[in-house]
Amino acid sequence: MTSAIDLNADLGEDESPAGIARDIAIMDIVSSCNIACGGHAGSPASMRTMLAAAKSRHIAAGAHPSYPDRSGFGRQSMNITLEDLEACLTSQLHDITTIAEQAGIPLRHLKPHGALYNDAQDDPELAGLLVELAKGSNLALVGMPRSLIQKKAMARKISFIAEAFIDRRYTGNGRLTPRSEAGAVLADEDERLGQGLALAQGTELTAKDGSLLKIDAHSLCLHSDSDGALETAKKMRRALENVGLVIRPVS
């Protein structure tokens, strides 16, 4: 069991007043955040708001780029050439990097969003592209432990942050259950808290097929758009601290 864990959230994806208020409130709880930068959600205005809030709270900010899929919220795999995807991701990183520089807060990491995140874990071309983008931007790369993207990051000698999810059901091979399947998102708060503690403490959790699974993670993610996300975030931090864990960004 580690003595510290990072708690992160994907933010800047809902630009309604309620969504912005919720995301800023979540930043009072987490130690790092991943900010949508235009692919699936987000705008220059939302990026500025999220980065300013992250700076004032001294939490680690990262880029959260996606397939260019605003209508589908980046949750569908896309038939796009690697060259076009590279151009799109480079543009998203340029936009958020420019705004971060203007705000006076350094970006710490890159975490792909949605389908791109899932696809890249085991796809050599996508994994390689994201690794090179992270290396070129001098950012740590966030992904799943025991994935191809982790192996490629290690081979290129860039920092890799192994991430696990508090509110998502895992398959027996350590990947996320597709959202199209029933029960892919953990709706019960007690179940979320139990899974979060198991992940943080390095103990086994139950996968969708009933098998026991152990995932070694440096950072735990809670999606801000899950029902009850703010309340779960508060209780998750309290539960982690109650078992002696310090909440802080991955160094």
VEXGU-685823 format. One record per atom (N, C-alpha, C): residue in three letters; x, y, z; atom name. Coordinates in pm, whole numbers, plus 50000, padded with zeros to 5 digits. Last residue first. Layout:
<atoms>
rest, px, py, pz, atom
Ala, X, Y, Z, CA
...
</atoms>
This chain:
<atoms>
rest, px, py, pz, atom
Ser, 50434, 51297, 49159, N
Ser, 50552, 51383, 49139, CA
Ser, 50623, 51347, 49010, C
Val, 50090, 51317, 49143, N
Val, 50205, 51230, 49119, CA
Val, 50324, 51319, 49090, C
Pro, 49936, 51525, 49397, N
Pro, 49967, 51488, 49259, CA
Pro, 50084, 51392, 49251, C
Arg, 49776, 51379, 49691, N
Arg, 49867, 51474, 49627, CA
Arg, 49894, 51430, 49483, C
Ile, 49661, 51280, 49992, N
Ile, 49613, 51311, 49857, CA
Ile, 49704, 51415, 49796, C
Val, 49774, 51017, 50189, N
Val, 49788, 51159, 50159, CA
Val, 49743, 51181, 50014, C
Leu, 49603, 50775, 50384, N
Leu, 49661, 50815, 50256, CA
Leu, 49665, 50967, 50243, C
Gly, 49474, 50669, 50607, N
Gly, 49612, 50715, 50619, CA
Gly, 49679, 50759, 50490, C
Val, 49212, 50616, 50592, N
Val, 49299, 50499, 50598, CA
Val, 49447, 50539, 50589, C
Asn, 49108, 50871, 50575, N
Asn, 49079, 50794, 50696, CA
Asn, 49162, 50667, 50707, C
Glu, 49172, 50948, 50319, N
Glu, 49247, 51007, 50429, CA
Glu, 49225, 50930, 50559, C
Leu, 48980, 50797, 50183, N
Leu, 49122, 50774, 50158, CA
Leu, 49206, 50829, 50272, C
Ala, 48743, 50911, 50279, N
Ala, 48770, 50769, 50302, CA
Ala, 48918, 50738, 50283, C
Arg, 48765, 51175, 50185, N
Arg, 48758, 51150, 50329, CA
Arg, 48793, 51004, 50360, C
Arg, 48758, 51128, 49909, N
Arg, 48877, 51188, 49970, CA
Arg, 48879, 51159, 50120, C
Met, 48500, 51022, 49889, N
Met, 48616, 50942, 49850, CA
Met, 48742, 50998, 49913, C
Lys, 48332, 51227, 49965, N
Lys, 48338, 51108, 50050, CA
Lys, 48460, 51022, 50017, C
Lys, 48382, 51410, 49753, N
Lys, 48403, 51448, 49893, CA
Lys, 48421, 51325, 49982, C
Ala, 48306, 51252, 49533, N
Ala, 48442, 51303, 49544, CA
Ala, 48475, 51341, 49688, C
Thr, 48033, 51213, 49581, N
Thr, 48123, 51099, 49584, CA
Thr, 48268, 51145, 49601, C
Glu, 47946, 51476, 49544, N
Glu, 47932, 51413, 49675, CA
Glu, 48024, 51292, 49688, C
Leu, 48009, 51507, 49270, N
Leu, 48066, 51596, 49371, CA
Leu, 48060, 51533, 49510, C
Ala, 47861, 51304, 49135, N
Ala, 48008, 51306, 49133, CA
Ala, 48067, 51391, 49244, C
Gly, 47594, 51238, 49094, N
Gly, 47644, 51245, 49231, CA
Gly, 47794, 51258, 49242, C
Asp, 47653, 51086, 48785, N
Asp, 47553, 51130, 48881, CA
Asp, 47612, 51129, 49022, C
Ser, 47946, 51204, 48614, N
Ser, 47869, 51093, 48673, CA
Ser, 47768, 51150, 48773, C
Asp, 48106, 51410, 48534, N
Asp, 47969, 51407, 48481, CA
Asp, 47889, 51287, 48529, C
Ser, 48356, 51376, 48640, N
Ser, 48275, 51484, 48695, CA
Ser, 48131, 51480, 48647, C
His, 48485, 51063, 48727, N
His, 48429, 51147, 48621, CA
His, 48336, 51252, 48680, C
Leu, 48773, 51018, 48901, N
Leu, 48629, 51022, 48918, CA
Leu, 48573, 51115, 48811, C
Cys, 49068, 50824, 48915, N
Cys, 48983, 50920, 48844, CA
Cys, 48838, 50903, 48882, C
Leu, 49372, 50804, 49087, N
Leu, 49234, 50757, 49078, CA
Leu, 49148, 50865, 49013, C
Ser, 49709, 50709, 49035, N
Ser, 49607, 50814, 49034, CA
Ser, 49469, 50750, 49016, C
His, 49866, 50490, 49034, N
His, 49920, 50608, 49101, CA
His, 49814, 50716, 49118, C
Ala, 49779, 50143, 49074, N
Ala, 49757, 50276, 49018, CA
Ala, 49822, 50385, 49102, C
Asp, 49740, 49818, 48996, N
Asp, 49833, 49907, 49064, CA
Asp, 49825, 50044, 48999, C
Ile, 49474, 49606, 49050, N
Ile, 49526, 49710, 48961, CA
Ile, 49615, 49803, 49041, C
Lys, 49344, 49286, 49049, N
Lys, 49426, 49381, 49124, CA
Lys, 49490, 49478, 49025, C
Leu, 49042, 49108, 49054, N
Leu, 49138, 49184, 48975, CA
Leu, 49213, 49279, 49066, C
Leu, 48843, 48819, 49029, N
Leu, 48911, 48917, 49115, CA
Leu, 49027, 48978, 49039, C
Ser, 48544, 48775, 48829, N
Ser, 48681, 48743, 48868, CA
Ser, 48739, 48853, 48955, C
Gly, 48301, 48861, 48739, N
Gly, 48307, 48800, 48870, CA
Gly, 48445, 48763, 48916, C
Asp, 48301, 49006, 48511, N
Asp, 48276, 48862, 48497, CA
Asp, 48284, 48787, 48629, C
Lys, 48370, 49260, 48603, N
Lys, 48235, 49237, 48554, CA
Lys, 48201, 49089, 48544, C
Ala, 48572, 49215, 48905, N
Ala, 48549, 49254, 48766, CA
Ala, 48408, 49216, 48723, C
Thr, 48627, 49330, 49227, N
Thr, 48555, 49232, 49147, CA
Thr, 48526, 49287, 49008, C
Leu, 48962, 49389, 49349, N
Leu, 48824, 49430, 49326, CA
Leu, 48759, 49326, 49235, C
Glu, 49222, 49354, 49596, N
Glu, 49147, 49306, 49480, CA
Glu, 49008, 49369, 49472, C
Thr, 49438, 49632, 49688, N
Thr, 49369, 49506, 49713, CA
Thr, 49280, 49472, 49594, C
Gly, 49568, 49877, 49692, N
Gly, 49629, 49765, 49622, CA
Gly, 49567, 49631, 49652, C
Gln, 49453, 50099, 49793, N
Gln, 49524, 50014, 49888, CA
Gln, 49588, 49892, 49824, C
Ala, 49327, 50211, 49575, N
Ala, 49428, 50289, 49645, CA
Ala, 49514, 50202, 49736, C
Leu, 49144, 50008, 49503, N
Leu, 49247, 50053, 49409, CA
Leu, 49361, 50124, 49481, C
Ala, 48986, 49997, 49735, N
Ala, 49059, 49878, 49690, CA
Ala, 49172, 49916, 49595, C
Leu, 48880, 50257, 49736, N
Leu, 48968, 50214, 49844, CA
Leu, 49050, 50091, 49804, C
Gly, 48725, 50247, 49500, N
Gly, 48832, 50344, 49516, CA
Gly, 48931, 50304, 49624, C
Gln, 48539, 50048, 49563, N
Gln, 48635, 50025, 49455, CA
Gln, 48752, 50122, 49467, C
Gly, 48402, 50176, 49771, N
Gly, 48470, 50050, 49795, CA
Gly, 48574, 50021, 49688, C
Leu, 48297, 50397, 49637, N
Leu, 48392, 50417, 49746, CA
Leu, 48470, 50290, 49775, C
Arg, 48126, 50268, 49454, N
Arg, 48234, 50354, 49407, CA
Arg, 48341, 50370, 49516, C
Glu, 47952, 50143, 49631, N
Glu, 48033, 50061, 49542, CA
Glu, 48150, 50142, 49487, C
Asp, 47831, 50362, 49747, N
Asp, 47910, 50272, 49831, CA
Asp, 48001, 50184, 49747, C
Glu, 47694, 50467, 49522, N
Glu, 47804, 50540, 49584, CA
Glu, 47891, 50452, 49672, C
Asp, 47612, 50311, 49224, N
Asp, 47598, 50307, 49369, CA
Asp, 47719, 50371, 49436, C
Ala, 47691, 50311, 48961, N
Ala, 47594, 50412, 49003, CA
Ala, 47582, 50420, 49155, C
Leu, 47955, 50267, 48756, N
Leu, 47908, 50232, 48890, CA
Leu, 47817, 50343, 48941, C
Val, 47908, 50194, 48423, N
Val, 47933, 50302, 48518, CA
Val, 47875, 50262, 48653, C
Ala, 47826, 49951, 48320, N
Ala, 47961, 49997, 48290, CA
Ala, 48004, 50111, 48383, C
Gly, 47569, 49850, 48345, N
Gly, 47657, 49844, 48461, CA
Gly, 47798, 49892, 48438, C
Ala, 47536, 49739, 48011, N
Ala, 47471, 49770, 48138, CA
Ala, 47573, 49756, 48253, C
Glu, 47741, 49878, 47755, N
Glu, 47696, 49763, 47832, CA
Glu, 47638, 49808, 47967, C
Ser, 47842, 50107, 47648, N
Ser, 47721, 50053, 47585, CA
Ser, 47663, 49935, 47663, C
Arg, 48082, 50151, 47768, N
Arg, 47966, 50223, 47821, CA
Arg, 47834, 50174, 47761, C
Pro, 48277, 49857, 47821, N
Pro, 48221, 49959, 47730, CA
Pro, 48095, 50022, 47788, C
Thr, 48482, 49833, 48105, N
Thr, 48363, 49780, 48039, CA
Thr, 48306, 49888, 47947, C
Leu, 48831, 49882, 48072, N
Leu, 48700, 49933, 48112, CA
Leu, 48588, 49866, 48035, C
Arg, 49057, 49611, 48158, N
Arg, 49013, 49722, 48075, CA
Arg, 48874, 49766, 48120, C
Gly, 49136, 49378, 48287, N
Gly, 49183, 49507, 48336, CA
Gly, 49153, 49625, 48248, C
Asn, 49020, 49146, 48207, N
Asn, 49158, 49171, 48162, CA
Asn, 49208, 49310, 48198, C
Gly, 48760, 49150, 48303, N
Gly, 48855, 49060, 48366, CA
Gly, 48999, 49082, 48324, C
Thr, 48667, 49499, 48314, N
Thr, 48657, 49364, 48259, CA
Thr, 48764, 49278, 48327, C
Tyr, 48532, 49725, 48561, N
Tyr, 48643, 49667, 48487, CA
Tyr, 48606, 49530, 48429, C
Arg, 48323, 50009, 48579, N
Arg, 48337, 49865, 48596, CA
Arg, 48449, 49813, 48507, C
Arg, 48401, 50322, 48729, N
Arg, 48382, 50242, 48609, CA
Arg, 48405, 50095, 48639, C
Asp, 48470, 50498, 48934, N
Asp, 48329, 50483, 48900, CA
Asp, 48303, 50404, 48772, C
Ile, 48745, 50506, 48973, N
Ile, 48658, 50481, 49087, CA
Ile, 48519, 50438, 49043, C
Phe, 49001, 50378, 48774, N
Phe, 48875, 50452, 48778, CA
Phe, 48787, 50407, 48894, C
Ala, 49355, 50450, 48748, N
Ala, 49243, 50359, 48763, CA
Ala, 49117, 50440, 48793, C
Glu, 49673, 50500, 48588, N
Glu, 49544, 50549, 48638, CA
Glu, 49442, 50437, 48650, C
Ala, 50006, 50580, 48600, N
Ala, 49912, 50469, 48592, CA
Ala, 49783, 50507, 48662, C
Ile, 50183, 50798, 48424, N
Ile, 50098, 50796, 48543, CA
Ile, 49994, 50686, 48524, C
Phe, 50514, 50822, 48317, N
Phe, 50383, 50758, 48294, CA
Phe, 50308, 50753, 48427, C
Ser, 50760, 51017, 48163, N
Ser, 50687, 50984, 48285, CA
Ser, 50550, 50927, 48249, C
Ile, 50958, 50860, 47910, N
Ile, 50875, 50970, 47958, CA
Ile, 50797, 50923, 48079, C
Lys, 51122, 50675, 47766, N
Lys, 51171, 50743, 47887, CA
Lys, 51092, 50870, 47920, C
Arg, 51037, 50516, 47573, N
Arg, 51077, 50651, 47530, CA
Arg, 51121, 50737, 47648, C
Ala, 50965, 50296, 47723, N
Ala, 51070, 50281, 47623, CA
Ala, 51124, 50416, 47577, C
Met, 50753, 50400, 47869, N
Met, 50875, 50361, 47940, CA
Met, 50992, 50349, 47843, C
Ala, 50569, 50432, 47661, N
Ala, 50614, 50547, 47738, CA
Ala, 50745, 50517, 47811, C
Lys, 50530, 50167, 47585, N
Lys, 50592, 50260, 47490, CA
Lys, 50642, 50386, 47562, C
Lys, 50408, 50064, 47815, N
Lys, 50535, 50007, 47768, CA
Lys, 50606, 50103, 47674, C
Gln, 50174, 50220, 47823, N
Gln, 50271, 50229, 47932, CA
Gln, 50407, 50177, 47886, C
Ile, 50050, 50134, 47591, N
Ile, 50090, 50274, 47600, CA
Ile, 50188, 50296, 47716, C
Leu, 49991, 49872, 47653, N
Leu, 50093, 49899, 47552, CA
Leu, 50141, 50043, 47561, C
Ser, 49955, 49832, 48011, N
Ser, 49903, 49856, 47877, CA
Ser, 50020, 49878, 47781, C
Arg, 49981, 49825, 48288, N
Arg, 49998, 49702, 48211, CA
Arg, 49937, 49715, 48070, C
Pro, 49754, 50093, 48367, N
Pro, 49869, 50007, 48397, CA
Pro, 49864, 49879, 48315, C
Met, 49640, 50341, 48135, N
Met, 49613, 50224, 48218, CA
Met, 49742, 50146, 48247, C
Gly, 49761, 50684, 48160, N
Gly, 49698, 50569, 48094, CA
Gly, 49680, 50453, 48190, C
Val, 49916, 50991, 48093, N
Val, 49827, 50916, 48180, CA
Val, 49763, 50802, 48102, C
Leu, 50240, 51121, 48072, N
Leu, 50128, 51060, 48000, CA
Leu, 50047, 50974, 48096, C
Ala, 50392, 51440, 48128, N
Ala, 50370, 51302, 48167, CA
Ala, 50247, 51250, 48091, C
Leu, 50538, 51646, 47873, N
Leu, 50430, 51617, 47966, CA
Leu, 50434, 51469, 48007, C
Asn, 50679, 51769, 47662, N
Asn, 50740, 51754, 47794, CA
Asn, 50634, 51734, 47902, C
Ser, 50586, 51758, 47411, N
Ser, 50532, 51866, 47494, CA
Ser, 50590, 51864, 47635, C
Gly, 50709, 51534, 47311, N
Gly, 50735, 51661, 47246, CA
Gly, 50687, 51780, 47326, C
Lys, 50594, 51340, 47479, N
Lys, 50738, 51367, 47486, CA
Lys, 50770, 51503, 47426, C
Ala, 50328, 51352, 47397, N
Ala, 50362, 51383, 47536, CA
Ala, 50510, 51417, 47548, C
Leu, 50357, 51276, 47129, N
Leu, 50300, 51406, 47162, CA
Leu, 50335, 51447, 47304, C
Glu, 50460, 51017, 47164, N
Glu, 50543, 51119, 47100, CA
Glu, 50490, 51260, 47126, C
Val, 50242, 50893, 47288, N
Val, 50372, 50898, 47356, CA
Val, 50458, 51007, 47296, C
Leu, 50049, 50915, 47089, N
Leu, 50031, 50986, 47215, CA
Leu, 50162, 50997, 47293, C
Leu, 50163, 50748, 46888, N
Leu, 50133, 50889, 46862, CA
Leu, 50123, 50967, 46993, C
Gly, 50175, 50497, 47016, N
Gly, 50297, 50564, 46973, CA
Gly, 50277, 50712, 46949, C
Ala, 49902, 50446, 47049, N
Ala, 49990, 50455, 47166, CA
Ala, 50117, 50530, 47130, C
Leu, 49825, 50434, 46780, N
Leu, 49770, 50537, 46868, CA
Leu, 49857, 50556, 46991, C
Glu, 49979, 50211, 46693, N
Glu, 49991, 50342, 46628, CA
Glu, 49941, 50455, 46719, C
Pro, 49909, 49993, 46870, N
Pro, 50047, 50041, 46857, CA
Pro, 50059, 50181, 46797, C
Asp, 49660, 49977, 47106, N
Asp, 49682, 50002, 46963, CA
Asp, 49821, 50061, 46943, C
Asp, 49593, 49962, 47371, N
Asp, 49640, 49839, 47307, CA
Asp, 49665, 49854, 47158, C
Gln, 49523, 50219, 47451, N
Gln, 49587, 50130, 47548, CA
Gln, 49651, 50009, 47481, C
Ala, 49381, 50361, 47261, N
Ala, 49527, 50374, 47263, CA
Ala, 49596, 50276, 47357, C
Asp, 49110, 50320, 47312, N
Asp, 49171, 50261, 47193, CA
Asp, 49323, 50257, 47203, C
Asn, 49069, 50470, 47550, N
Asn, 49052, 50325, 47549, CA
Asn, 49123, 50260, 47430, C
Tyr, 49129, 50733, 47458, N
Tyr, 49196, 50675, 47575, CA
Tyr, 49190, 50523, 47569, C
Leu, 48941, 50756, 47253, N
Leu, 49084, 50764, 47222, CA
Leu, 49166, 50704, 47335, C
Ala, 48702, 50745, 47394, N
Ala, 48736, 50635, 47304, CA
Ala, 48884, 50637, 47267, C
Gly, 48808, 50952, 47661, N
Gly, 48705, 50865, 47603, CA
Gly, 48757, 50752, 47516, C
His, 49109, 51141, 47610, N
His, 48972, 51128, 47657, CA
His, 48899, 51013, 47587, C
Pro, 49448, 51138, 47736, N
Pro, 49349, 51133, 47629, CA
Pro, 49211, 51103, 47686, C
Lys, 49629, 51348, 47928, N
Lys, 49542, 51232, 47943, CA
Lys, 49440, 51233, 47829, C
Leu, 49933, 51479, 48013, N
Leu, 49841, 51461, 47901, CA
Leu, 49760, 51334, 47928, C
His, 50058, 51713, 48261, N
His, 50036, 51582, 48203, CA
His, 49939, 51588, 48086, C
Arg, 50104, 51974, 48345, N
Arg, 50186, 51868, 48401, CA
Arg, 50174, 51736, 48324, C
Leu, 50134, 52312, 48248, N
Leu, 50066, 52185, 48232, CA
Leu, 50160, 52074, 48277, C
Pro, 50178, 52591, 48468, N
Pro, 50234, 52491, 48378, CA
Pro, 50143, 52369, 48367, C
Ile, 50024, 52904, 48457, N
Ile, 50022, 52773, 48523, CA
Ile, 50077, 52669, 48427, C
Gly, 49972, 53157, 48348, N
Gly, 50084, 53139, 48440, CA
Gly, 50079, 53010, 48518, C
Ala, 49793, 53213, 48154, N
Ala, 49742, 53209, 48291, CA
Ala, 49852, 53192, 48394, C
Gln, 49947, 53185, 47928, N
Gln, 49890, 53317, 47958, CA
Gln, 49843, 53324, 48103, C
Glu, 49996, 52912, 47946, N
Glu, 50108, 53006, 47956, CA
Glu, 50058, 53146, 47990, C
Ala, 49736, 52818, 47904, N
Ala, 49803, 52791, 48032, CA
Ala, 49921, 52886, 48052, C
Ile, 49695, 52898, 47641, N
Ile, 49612, 52956, 47746, CA
Ile, 49676, 52935, 47883, C
Thr, 49886, 52735, 47514, N
Thr, 49892, 52881, 47500, CA
Thr, 49814, 52949, 47613, C
Thr, 49792, 52481, 47581, N
Thr, 49925, 52524, 47626, CA
Thr, 49937, 52676, 47621, C
Ile, 49549, 52471, 47449, N
Ile, 49548, 52473, 47596, CA
Ile, 49684, 52515, 47651, C
Asp, 49638, 52488, 47177, N
Asp, 49540, 52582, 47233, CA
Asp, 49548, 52587, 47386, C
His, 49815, 52273, 47149, N
His, 49862, 52411, 47129, CA
His, 49768, 52510, 47195, C
Leu, 49644, 52059, 47186, N
Leu, 49751, 52082, 47282, CA
Leu, 49806, 52224, 47270, C
Gln, 49483, 52087, 46957, N
Gln, 49423, 52095, 47090, CA
Gln, 49529, 52125, 47196, C
Ser, 49676, 52053, 46757, N
Ser, 49604, 52179, 46767, CA
Ser, 49541, 52195, 46905, C
Thr, 49749, 51788, 46803, N
Thr, 49850, 51894, 46816, CA
Thr, 49784, 52029, 46831, C
Leu, 49511, 51662, 46742, N
Leu, 49559, 51659, 46880, CA
Leu, 49664, 51766, 46904, C
Cys, 49500, 51716, 46463, N
Cys, 49392, 51759, 46552, CA
Cys, 49440, 51764, 46697, C
Ala, 49734, 51597, 46366, N
Ala, 49712, 51741, 46347, CA
Ala, 49607, 51794, 46443, C
Glu, 49683, 51329, 46437, N
Glu, 49799, 51400, 46494, CA
Glu, 49780, 51551, 46482, C
Leu, 49462, 51278, 46274, N
Leu, 49447, 51276, 46420, CA
Leu, 49563, 51350, 46487, C
Asp, 49578, 51294, 46023, N
Asp, 49473, 51390, 46060, CA
Asp, 49453, 51395, 46211, C
Glu, 49760, 51079, 46044, N
Glu, 49809, 51214, 46016, CA
Glu, 49706, 51319, 46057, C
Leu, 49597, 50861, 46079, N
Leu, 49688, 50897, 46187, CA
Leu, 49739, 51039, 46169, C
Thr, 49258, 50916, 45973, N
Thr, 49398, 50883, 45947, CA
Thr, 49485, 50928, 46064, C
Ile, 48976, 50771, 46126, N
Ile, 49050, 50892, 46095, CA
Ile, 49195, 50854, 46071, C
Asn, 48710, 50659, 46243, N
Asn, 48788, 50620, 46126, CA
Asn, 48858, 50746, 46075, C
Met, 48690, 50649, 46600, N
Met, 48674, 50719, 46473, CA
Met, 48762, 50660, 46365, C
Ser, 48489, 50539, 46875, N
Ser, 48611, 50529, 46795, CA
Ser, 48585, 50591, 46658, C
Gln, 48310, 50759, 47084, N
Gln, 48305, 50660, 46977, CA
Gln, 48440, 50657, 46904, C
Arg, 48319, 50966, 47261, N
Arg, 48303, 50832, 47318, CA
Arg, 48286, 50723, 47212, C
Gly, 48320, 51239, 47215, N
Gly, 48446, 51165, 47210, CA
Gly, 48438, 51022, 47258, C
Phe, 48065, 51338, 47203, N
Phe, 48140, 51355, 47328, CA
Phe, 48266, 51269, 47333, C
Gly, 47947, 51342, 46959, N
Gly, 47943, 51215, 47033, CA
Gly, 48021, 51218, 47162, C
Ser, 47995, 51602, 46878, N
Ser, 47857, 51553, 46878, CA
Ser, 47843, 51424, 46958, C
Arg, 48272, 51629, 46887, N
Arg, 48190, 51701, 46984, CA
Arg, 48048, 51646, 46990, C
Asp, 48527, 51495, 46802, N
Asp, 48392, 51435, 46806, CA
Asp, 48308, 51504, 46913, C
Pro, 48824, 51429, 46734, N
Pro, 48740, 51545, 46702, CA
Pro, 48593, 51502, 46689, C
Tyr, 48948, 51255, 47026, N
Tyr, 48908, 51251, 46886, CA
Tyr, 48824, 51377, 46857, C
Ser, 49104, 51480, 47264, N
Ser, 49012, 51375, 47222, CA
Ser, 49011, 51363, 47071, C
Pro, 49286, 51592, 47561, N
Pro, 49245, 51596, 47421, CA
Pro, 49167, 51471, 47381, C
His, 49343, 51737, 47820, N
His, 49252, 51623, 47803, CA
His, 49198, 51623, 47659, C
Ala, 49627, 51842, 48008, N
Ala, 49546, 51849, 47886, CA
Ala, 49466, 51721, 47869, C
Gly, 49630, 51928, 48362, N
Gly, 49675, 51857, 48244, CA
Gly, 49580, 51877, 48127, C
Ala, 49748, 52059, 48671, N
Ala, 49658, 52068, 48555, CA
Ala, 49718, 51995, 48437, C
Ala, 49751, 52010, 49016, N
Ala, 49819, 51984, 48889, CA
Ala, 49718, 51983, 48775, C
Ile, 49656, 52286, 49227, N
Ile, 49646, 52146, 49185, CA
Ile, 49707, 52131, 49046, C
His, 49624, 52534, 49358, N
His, 49753, 52465, 49358, CA
His, 49740, 52317, 49326, C
Arg, 49409, 52693, 49336, N
Arg, 49399, 52582, 49433, CA
Arg, 49525, 52498, 49438, C
Ser, 49470, 52867, 49136, N
Ser, 49439, 52924, 49268, CA
Ser, 49432, 52817, 49376, C
Lys, 49503, 52687, 48921, N
Lys, 49616, 52765, 48972, CA
Lys, 49589, 52816, 49114, C
Ala, 49243, 52595, 48884, N
Ala, 49347, 52500, 48922, CA
Ala, 49468, 52573, 48981, C
Ala, 49119, 52833, 48804, N
Ala, 49076, 52766, 48927, CA
Ala, 49182, 52668, 48976, C
Ala, 49253, 52880, 48563, N
Ala, 49261, 52979, 48671, CA
Ala, 49222, 52916, 48805, C
Leu, 49173, 52653, 48420, N
Leu, 49314, 52672, 48452, CA
Leu, 49333, 52774, 48564, C
Met, 48896, 52696, 48396, N
Met, 48946, 52579, 48468, CA
Met, 49092, 52597, 48508, C
Thr, 48890, 52939, 48247, N
Thr, 48824, 52929, 48378, CA
Thr, 48881, 52813, 48460, C
Arg, 49029, 52871, 48013, N
Arg, 49078, 52979, 48099, CA
Arg, 49020, 52968, 48239, C
Met, 48858, 52670, 47916, N
Met, 48996, 52638, 47950, CA
Met, 49054, 52744, 48043, C
Ser, 48627, 52815, 47866, N
Ser, 48625, 52713, 47972, CA
Ser, 48766, 52674, 48012, C
Ala, 48723, 52983, 47657, N
Ala, 48669, 53040, 47781, CA
Ala, 48670, 52938, 47894, C
Pro, 48800, 52803, 47454, N
Pro, 48900, 52890, 47518, CA
Pro, 48851, 52947, 47651, C
Ser, 48619, 52500, 47544, N
Ser, 48639, 52619, 47461, CA
Ser, 48750, 52701, 47525, C
Gly, 48473, 52169, 47556, N
Gly, 48564, 52274, 47598, CA
Gly, 48580, 52384, 47495, C
Ala, 48486, 51848, 47389, N
Ala, 48419, 51952, 47468, CA
Ala, 48522, 52059, 47500, C
His, 48637, 51702, 47221, N
His, 48504, 51649, 47254, CA
His, 48419, 51752, 47328, C
Gly, 48840, 51903, 47163, N
Gly, 48809, 51789, 47077, CA
Gly, 48669, 51736, 47097, C
Gly, 48885, 52107, 47354, N
Gly, 48820, 52137, 47228, CA
Gly, 48783, 52021, 47140, C
Cys, 49002, 52026, 47594, N
Cys, 49066, 52130, 47514, CA
Cys, 49014, 52136, 47371, C
Ala, 48937, 51957, 47934, N
Ala, 48896, 51941, 47794, CA
Ala, 48948, 52057, 47712, C
Ile, 49181, 51886, 48168, N
Ile, 49092, 51990, 48116, CA
Ile, 49065, 51970, 47967, C
Asn, 49213, 51718, 48458, N
Asn, 49236, 51700, 48316, CA
Asn, 49133, 51787, 48243, C
Cys, 49377, 51769, 48775, N
Cys, 49261, 51774, 48686, CA
Cys, 49305, 51765, 48542, C
Ser, 49459, 51677, 49115, N
Ser, 49494, 51708, 48977, CA
Ser, 49368, 51706, 48892, C
Ser, 49344, 51645, 49358, N
Ser, 49481, 51698, 49357, CA
Ser, 49531, 51724, 49216, C
Val, 49005, 51737, 49464, N
Val, 49105, 51656, 49393, CA
Val, 49243, 51720, 49402, C
Ile, 48866, 51942, 49601, N
Ile, 48876, 51808, 49658, CA
Ile, 48990, 51728, 49597, C
Asp, 48831, 52171, 49467, N
Asp, 48863, 52186, 49609, CA
Asp, 48892, 52052, 49674, C
Met, 48741, 52082, 49224, N
Met, 48883, 52118, 49235, CA
Met, 48925, 52146, 49378, C
Ile, 48470, 52062, 49264, N
Ile, 48548, 51939, 49263, CA
Ile, 48697, 51969, 49277, C
Ala, 48401, 52331, 49228, N
Ala, 48387, 52270, 49361, CA
Ala, 48468, 52141, 49371, C
Ile, 48446, 52351, 48956, N
Ile, 48528, 52431, 49046, CA
Ile, 48520, 52376, 49189, C
Asp, 48244, 52177, 48866, N
Asp, 48384, 52147, 48839, CA
Asp, 48476, 52225, 48932, C
Arg, 48009, 52310, 48952, N
Arg, 48042, 52176, 49003, CA
Arg, 48190, 52146, 48984, C
Ala, 48025, 52546, 48800, N
Ala, 48026, 52553, 48947, CA
Ala, 48064, 52418, 49008, C
Ile, 48004, 52439, 48541, N
Ile, 48124, 52512, 48581, CA
Ile, 48136, 52518, 48732, C
Gly, 47745, 52329, 48553, N
Gly, 47861, 52244, 48527, CA
Gly, 47991, 52311, 48569, C
Ala, 47587, 52554, 48596, N
Ala, 47590, 52448, 48697, CA
Ala, 47712, 52359, 48679, C
Pro, 47636, 52700, 48359, N
Pro, 47671, 52755, 48490, CA
Pro, 47680, 52648, 48599, C
Ser, 47781, 52477, 48110, N
Ser, 47665, 52542, 48173, CA
Ser, 47708, 52601, 48307, C
Glu, 47987, 52336, 48000, N
Glu, 48004, 52481, 48015, CA
Glu, 47879, 52553, 48066, C
Asp, 48147, 52054, 48065, N
Asp, 48010, 52106, 48071, CA
Asp, 48019, 52255, 48101, C
Glu, 48413, 52005, 48078, N
Glu, 48337, 51937, 47972, CA
Glu, 48191, 51983, 47966, C
Gly, 48589, 52076, 48274, N
Gly, 48572, 52166, 48161, CA
Gly, 48492, 52107, 48047, C
Leu, 48761, 51767, 48372, N
Leu, 48683, 51889, 48394, CA
Leu, 48675, 51974, 48267, C
Asp, 48814, 51471, 48533, N
Asp, 48807, 51530, 48399, CA
Asp, 48711, 51649, 48406, C
Ala, 49017, 51442, 48825, N
Ala, 48885, 51451, 48762, CA
Ala, 48899, 51514, 48625, C
Asn, 49210, 51250, 49069, N
Asn, 49193, 51339, 48956, CA
Asn, 49050, 51337, 48903, C
Leu, 49426, 51203, 49326, N
Leu, 49283, 51198, 49296, CA
Leu, 49258, 51299, 49185, C
Asp, 49708, 51009, 49407, N
Asp, 49654, 51126, 49337, CA
Asp, 49506, 51101, 49311, C
Ile, 49830, 50903, 49721, N
Ile, 49757, 50873, 49599, CA
Ile, 49710, 51005, 49538, C
Ala, 50059, 50760, 49958, N
Ala, 49999, 50875, 49890, CA
Ala, 49929, 50828, 49762, C
Ser, 50168, 50533, 50050, N
Ser, 50127, 50630, 50152, CA
Ser, 50061, 50752, 50091, C
Thr, 50059, 50217, 49911, N
Thr, 50133, 50341, 49906, CA
Thr, 50083, 50437, 50012, C
Met, 50084, 49880, 50000, N
Met, 50000, 50000, 50000, CA
Met, 50087, 50125, 50000, C
</atoms>
